[in-house]
């Protein structure tokens, strides 16, 4: 992504651009450094979203904008299945990746707590095709995503033996669920809602 960004900057002759590869939650900038912060398809991968949003607010100049997108939860039905199976079997509920900002009311709450105002949230209908994915591979990929999700990996909630048991029970339900999902060009189709937020510091 940095290579693409640098290439675009060179193409349009933008010389006043700095590029930095860093952990968004660990990097530090002086207060009131930016007019705009844009986070595209990245909010769900932050470990502590409310804390990161407060940091973003401090980096923005007064009147600056924070713009981001986040899927409405649950973004993929199989994630809800995994959470349900885990809750019934072990009494603990993993966090669905998009859940913290997974509705308009949740986005409003997190942004207001960080000090943002003039919050606008819109939504669009989106379609993602998981190409060349069999129901088994698709179900397994969702499990692996939840297993390593930064905010709450399954290893924080369960022992390895419990994770293995969860995988087996989840796969029984998830493969059948994946088989019933729409198909297109040899891939599995997931329809979901994307939320788009703009807020003022």
ZIMO-V220612 format. One record per residue. N is the residue number from 0. RES is the residue in three letters. PSI is psi in degrees with one decimal (999 if undefined). OMEGA is omega in radians with two decimals (* if undefined). Layout:
<<N:RES:PSI:OMEGA> <N:RES:PSI:OMEGA>>
This chain:
<<0:UNK:-39.8:3.11> <1:UNK:-39.1:3.11> <2:UNK:-42.5:3.12> <3:UNK:-42.3:-3.14> <4:UNK:-42.9:3.13> <5:UNK:-40.2:3.13> <6:UNK:-41.2:3.12> <7:UNK:-40.2:3.13> <8:UNK:-41.8:3.12> <9:UNK:-38.2:-3.10> <10:UNK:-37.3:-3.11> <11:UNK:1.2:3.09> <12:UNK:27.9:3.14> <13:UNK:110.0:-3.09> <14:UNK:-9.9:-3.07> <15:UNK:39.7:-3.10> <16:UNK:130.2:3.05> <17:UNK:139.5:3.11> <18:UNK:134.1:-3.08> <19:UNK:127.2:3.03> <20:UNK:115.1:-3.05> <21:UNK:163.3:3.02> <22:UNK:120.0:-3.06> <23:UNK:-25.1:-3.12> <24:UNK:-12.9:-3.12> <25:UNK:-25.5:-3.10> <26:UNK:155.0:-3.12> <27:UNK:139.1:3.05> <28:UNK:154.8:3.06> <29:UNK:154.3:3.08> <30:UNK:148.1:3.06> <31:UNK:42.9:-3.11> <32:UNK:-26.7:-2.94> <33:UNK:151.3:3.00> <34:UNK:-27.8:-3.06> <35:UNK:136.5:2.98> <36:UNK:124.7:-3.14> <37:UNK:127.6:3.09> <38:UNK:108.8:-3.07> <39:UNK:115.0:3.09> <40:UNK:32.0:-3.08> <41:UNK:-16.3:-3.01> <42:UNK:-39.2:-3.07> <43:UNK:-15.6:-3.10> <44:UNK:2.4:3.06> <45:UNK:143.7:-3.08> <46:UNK:-38.3:3.13> <47:UNK:89.6:-3.03> <48:UNK:-48.1:3.14> <49:UNK:-40.8:3.12> <50:UNK:-40.5:3.13> <51:UNK:-40.5:-3.14> <52:UNK:-38.2:3.08> <53:UNK:-38.2:3.11> <54:UNK:-43.0:3.10> <55:UNK:-41.6:-3.14> <56:UNK:-41.0:-3.12> <57:UNK:-28.4:-3.13> <58:UNK:-22.3:-3.07> <59:UNK:144.2:3.00> <60:UNK:154.7:3.05> <61:UNK:128.1:-3.08> <62:UNK:-4.1:3.10> <63:UNK:162.5:-3.04> <64:UNK:140.1:2.92> <65:UNK:126.0:-3.14> <66:UNK:132.4:3.09> <67:UNK:165.1:3.02> <68:UNK:156.0:-3.14> <69:UNK:135.1:-3.14> <70:UNK:147.5:2.99> <71:UNK:135.7:-3.09> <72:UNK:143.6:-0.12> <73:UNK:138.6:-3.07> <74:UNK:-30.2:3.10> <75:UNK:127.5:-3.07> <76:UNK:-33.1:-3.09> <77:UNK:-24.9:3.08> <78:UNK:-42.3:3.10> <79:UNK:-35.8:3.10> <80:UNK:-44.9:3.13> <81:UNK:-44.9:3.14> <82:UNK:-42.7:3.14> <83:UNK:-45.7:-3.14> <84:UNK:-42.9:-3.13> <85:UNK:-42.2:-3.13> <86:UNK:-44.4:-3.13> <87:UNK:-36.8:-3.03> <88:UNK:-39.8:-3.01> <89:UNK:-5.2:3.10> <90:UNK:14.8:3.07> <91:UNK:148.6:-3.07> <92:UNK:113.5:3.04> <93:UNK:157.1:3.11> <94:UNK:126.9:3.05> <95:UNK:131.6:-2.98> <96:UNK:-39.6:-3.07> <97:UNK:4.3:-2.94> <98:UNK:-39.6:-3.04> <99:UNK:-37.7:3.12> <100:UNK:30.1:-2.95> <101:UNK:11.0:3.06> <102:UNK:164.1:3.13> <103:UNK:-41.8:-3.11> <104:UNK:-36.4:3.12> <105:UNK:-40.3:3.08> <106:UNK:-45.9:3.12> <107:UNK:-44.2:-3.08> <108:UNK:-44.7:-3.12> <109:UNK:-42.7:-3.12> <110:UNK:-41.7:3.12> <111:UNK:-39.8:3.13> <112:UNK:-27.9:3.14> <113:UNK:-7.3:3.11> <114:UNK:5.6:-3.14> <115:UNK:157.2:3.11> <116:UNK:178.0:3.14> <117:UNK:52.4:-3.07> <118:UNK:127.5:3.10> <119:UNK:130.7:3.12> <120:UNK:124.5:3.07> <121:UNK:168.7:-3.13> <122:UNK:151.8:3.06> <123:UNK:150.9:3.05> <124:UNK:127.2:-3.08> <125:UNK:157.3:3.11> <126:UNK:129.6:3.04> <127:UNK:129.6:3.10> <128:UNK:120.9:3.08> <129:UNK:95.3:-3.01> <130:UNK:144.5:3.06> <131:UNK:32.1:-3.14> <132:UNK:116.6:2.99> <133:UNK:160.3:3.09> <134:UNK:-38.3:-3.13> <135:UNK:-46.2:-3.13> <136:UNK:-39.1:3.13> <137:UNK:-47.7:3.14> <138:UNK:-41.6:-3.14> <139:UNK:-38.5:-3.13> <140:UNK:-35.6:3.11> <141:UNK:-39.9:3.10> <142:UNK:-45.8:-3.12> <143:UNK:-36.6:3.10> <144:UNK:-46.3:3.14> <145:UNK:-29.8:-3.10> <146:UNK:-32.1:-3.07> <147:UNK:11.7:-3.13> <148:UNK:124.5:-2.99> <149:UNK:-42.4:-3.04> <150:UNK:-30.8:-3.10> <151:UNK:71.5:3.09> <152:UNK:150.3:-3.10> <153:UNK:-27.4:-3.13> <154:UNK:-18.5:3.08> <155:UNK:-19.2:-3.06> <156:UNK:-31.0:-2.97> <157:UNK:156.4:2.99> <158:UNK:167.1:3.13> <159:UNK:-37.3:3.10> <160:UNK:-41.3:3.11> <161:UNK:-38.1:3.10> <162:UNK:-41.8:3.12> <163:UNK:-40.6:3.11> <164:UNK:-41.2:3.11> <165:UNK:-43.8:3.14> <166:UNK:-45.2:-3.11> <167:UNK:-47.3:-3.12> <168:UNK:-40.2:3.12> <169:UNK:-44.9:-3.09> <170:UNK:-35.4:3.12> <171:UNK:-42.4:-3.12> <172:UNK:-38.3:-2.99> <173:UNK:-36.5:-3.14> <174:UNK:-44.0:3.11> <175:UNK:-38.3:3.12> <176:UNK:-41.9:3.11> <177:UNK:-36.4:3.12> <178:UNK:-28.3:-3.10> <179:UNK:-7.9:-3.14> <180:UNK:156.0:3.14> <181:UNK:151.1:3.11> <182:UNK:148.5:3.11> <183:UNK:124.2:3.09> <184:UNK:44.1:3.09> <185:UNK:6.3:-3.14> <186:UNK:166.9:3.11> <187:UNK:133.5:-3.06> <188:UNK:128.6:3.06> <189:UNK:118.3:3.07> <190:UNK:132.9:-3.12> <191:UNK:170.3:3.13> <192:UNK:129.6:3.07> <193:UNK:130.4:3.08> <194:UNK:136.8:-3.11> <195:UNK:124.2:-3.06> <196:UNK:139.9:3.02> <197:UNK:129.7:-3.12> <198:UNK:154.5:-3.07> <199:UNK:133.6:3.12> <200:UNK:999:*>>
